[in-house]
Amino acid sequence: MTGPDLLPHFNGFPAAKVNGNSAHGYSSGQAIAAMEEVAREVLPQGYTFAWSGLAFEEKKSGGTSMMAFVFGLIIVFLVLAAQYESWTLPGSVMMAVPFGVLGALTANWLRGLENDVYFQIGLLVLIGLGAKNAILRVSFAVELRKQGKSIMEATIEAGEQRLRPIIMTSLAFAFGVLPLAIAMGAGANARHSIAQASSAA
């Protein structure tokens, strides 16, 4: 009597295991999407597919990056609200974050990098770095307002007085992540994404 040595099952159903990997120059997300498209086209009626292992974890955590980014914004806003004892001043600080994100996305696109999980981690770092530069200006402007200057005068003078320290700290951080941005070898793409996102501040 002959028969198969092994009858694989997955979630209680008879199954066939298919392993795949992304080709050079393509992300794992693109490979997953391509395999799903092929499966929908070629699988006969009554057959379906499901993911396991790393692919399953990647699919499950795919929507959490935006949630982490939003919670990061909320935490920074609440910390600033406690620092300034105000609900309005943190808003002016947080206005710097969208410009940093736009710069990071533009630089990432120009370099041809993927919007992967490492880039999204870098965006979380970008929230703190962008807010840090804005805090330098806003704190000084608040002090000038207490001295009786108008909003416009305080804003202009704060920008002039804090330009040099902002440029110095930004350049120091940019040069600090430069080795990551030009890294080569194993794991270089992850380093490129983190450096590209965080250095946009």
N, C-alpha and C positions, 0 to 999 in steps of 0.2 A: 504494500500500500504506500503510495507516494502522496505528498502534500507539502504545503509550505512549512518551513521550520518555524516561522514567526508570523503572527497575525497582529500587526500593529494597530492600536486603537488610540484615539485622541478624544478626550471628553466623552468617553463611552461609545464612540462611533468608530467603525472600521476606517482606517486612514492610511494614507501614503505620505511619507515624509519627503519633503523637497527642500534641499539646502541651496542657498544662493549667496552671491556676494556682489557688491557693486564694482563696476568696471573702473579703470583708472580715470580720474577726472569727474566722477559722479559721486554724490553723497549717498549715505545709506537711506535717507528719506526718498530720494529719487529712485533708488533700486526697489524699495518697498512699493512705491506707487506703480512702477513698471510691472512688477510681478502681479500686483492686484489687477491691473488692466488686462494682462495676458490671461490670468485665471478667469476673469469674467467672460472673456471671449471664447476660450477653448473648453472650459469645463462643461460637461453635458448636464442636462436637466436633472435636478435632484442632488447635485454635488455642490459643495461650497468649500470655503477655505478659512483657516484661522491661523494666527501667528503664535509662536512660542519663543521663549528665550529672550535674546536681546531685542529682536524685532517687536515682540509683544510689549516689552518695557518701553521701547521708544514710542510705539503707538499710544500707549497708555499715558505717557508723560508729555505727549505732544502739545497739549493745551495748557500746561501748567506754567510755561515761561511767561505768558502775558499776565497770569495771576500773580506770579512772583514780582514782576515789574510794577504792577499796580500797588501791591502791598509795600514794596520798597518806597514808592512815592508817598504813600500814606504815612509810613513810619518816619520818613525824613520830615514831612510836613508837621507831624505831631511833635517831634523833637524841637523843630524850629519854633513852633508855637509856644512850647514850654520855655525855650531860651529867651524869646522876645516878649513873652507874656502878652501876646497879641495874636489874633486870627487873621489879620490882614497883611502884616509884614512878611510872613512866610510865603504868601502868594507871590510877592515880587521876587523872592529868592527862587521859587520853583519855576518861574518863567524862563530861567536859563536852561532848564533841562530839555525842553523840546528842541532848542537850537543845537544842543549837543547831540541829541539822538539823530537829528537830521544830518549833522555832519558825519556821524558814525556810519549811517546808512549809505550816504554818498561815497565816503571813502571805501567802504566795503564793496560797493558796486564797482567803483573804478578799479579796484584791485582784482575783481573777479572772484571774490570769496563768497562762500555760502552763508546764509543766515541760519547757522547751526546753533546747537546748545552752547557752545563755547562763546560765540558772538553774543548770545543773549545773557550769559554770565557777565560779559564785559559791559553790556548795557546797564546791568545792576550797579557795577562799579561806577559807571558814568553818572548815575544819579548823584552819588556822594561827591564826585569830583566837580560836577557842574554846580551843585549847590554851594560847594566850598568857595568857588570863585565869586559867586553872587553874594555870599555872606560878607566877604571882604568889602564889597561896595556898599551893601545895604547897611551894615553896622556903622560905617563911617558916615553915611548919609543921615542916619538916625541921630548921630551925635551933632551933626551940623544943624539939623532941624531943631534940636534942643537949644542951640545957640541963637535961634531966631531967624535963620535963613529960610528962604522960600524952598518949595519942593524942587523947582527947576534948578535953582542955584546949588542946593545940596546935592542933587543928582549929578550935575556937571562937575562940581568940585570933587565929589567922591570918585567919579570915573577917572579924573585926572590924577588924583593922589594915589589911587590904588591900582593904576595901570601897571606900574613897574613890578610890584609884588605879585600881581596876577600872572604877568608874563613869565616872571622868574619861576614861580611854582609850576606853571603849566609846562614850561620848557624842561624843568627838572624831571617832571613825571614822564614827559614824552621821551627824553633821552634814557630814562630808566627802563622803559618798556621797549626801547629800540632793539635790544638783543632778541626779544620775543618776536618782533615784527619781521626780522630778517633770519629767523632760525631756519635750519635745515636738518634733515634727517627724520627719524621716527617721531611722530607726534607734532611735526612742524605746523601742520594746518591748524591744529587746536591753538597753538601759541600765536599764530598769525591772527586768528579771529579775536582772541582775548585782547591782544595788544591793539588791534585796529579799533575795536569798540571803545576801550577805556581811554585811549590816547586822544579821542576826539574832543574830550573836555578841554 
